[in-house]
Amino acid sequence: MTSDARRRLGASGEDFAAAWYLERGYDLLDRNWRCNDGELDLVLGARRLVVFCEVKTRRSAAFGAPFEAVTFTKQRKLRTLAMRWLDAHPRRGINLRFDVASVYAPRGEQPTIEVIEAAF
């Protein structure tokens, strides 16, 4: 798969995950937020909750479930990025949650999603 195709697949998975959250009453606070340390896929809010969601999209499970790609090292990086985001968007008295959205998007089929809330 070319890097452009990979990028398009990732973007479609993020679209699907964002829609999932919006349908459940969350607000999209940021998408693909970048700083020198990396990128956050989705940042969402609901009342006094801020959710940092890492989206992993795959065409198949041939290389494992998408959520398995969120290793301990990736989790640590996401926590650092969340702190950077909070530094740039000060909020008081909020709760934080880290979710992982696993999106399967087989060619020619409707994508499916599994969101693991409070994944780490």
N, C-alpha and C positions, 0 to 999 in steps of 0.2 A: 504494500500500500504506500502510495506517495505521501510526502509530508502534507501536501494540499488536501488530499483525501482524508488523511488522519485529522487534520485541522477541522475540516467540514464535519466529520463524524463527531468530533468532540463538541463542536458548536451546536450540532443538532441535539446531542445528549444534554447539553446545558439548557437549551431551549425547552426540552421536554421536562427536565427537573424543575426549572423555574416555573413552568406552567403548573406542575404538581403542587408546588408550594402556594402559588397564587390562588389556586382553586380551594385551598384550605385556609385562606384568609391572611396569609403572610404578605408583608410588603417587601419588594425587592429593593434593598438599600444600595447594593453594588453588584456589578457583574464584571468579572475579569479585572478586579482591582489589582494594580501592580505597584510595587515599590522595588527598591534595590535588592531586597531579599527574595523576591519571587512574586507569585500571583495567587490570589484567592478566586476560586471559580464563582461562587455565589455567596453573598452576604444578605441575610433576610432578617426581618424583624416582625415581631408580634407582641404587642403590649410592651412589657419590660424585658423581653427576651431578644437576644441577638444570636442568630444561627449562622455558623460558618459551614458551608456545605462544599465538600469535595465531590466532584462529579467524575465518574469513570464510566466510559462508554465502550462497549465491545460489540462486534458483529456476532460472536459466538463465545462459548465457554471453553474453547479449545486450549486456551492458556490460563484457565482458571476463572473464577468469578471476578467481575470487575472490582469489587470491594477489596479483594485480596491484594490489589496493587497499592493499597494505602498501608504501607509498612510503618513500623515504629519510627523510622527516620523521617518518613513523610509526615507522620503525625506531629513530631517535634517541630518540623518546619512550619506546618500549618498553625501551630500554637504561636510561634514567633510572628508569623504574618498577621495573625489575629491581633496580637498586641500592637503591631505597627498600625493596623487599621484603627484600633481603638485610640491610639495616640493621635491619629489624624482626624478622628471623629469622636471627640470626648462625649461620654455619656455617664450618668451617675445612676447608681442603684439598679443596675441591670444584671440579668443572669445570662450566661453564655452557654452555648451548646455547639458541639461539633458533630455534624452529620456526614454520612457518606451516601451518595446516590449511585446505585448500580443500574446502568441502563443497558439493556440488550436491544440492539437495532439490526436484526438480520435483514439482509437485502430483500426487498419486496414484501416485507412483513411489517405490521404495526409494532413500534417499539414497546417494550415493557420496562417498568421501573420498580425497583425495590429501594426504599429509603430506610436506612438504618439510623434512627434518631439516637443521639447521645452515643455515637459509635466509639468514642474514646474520650 
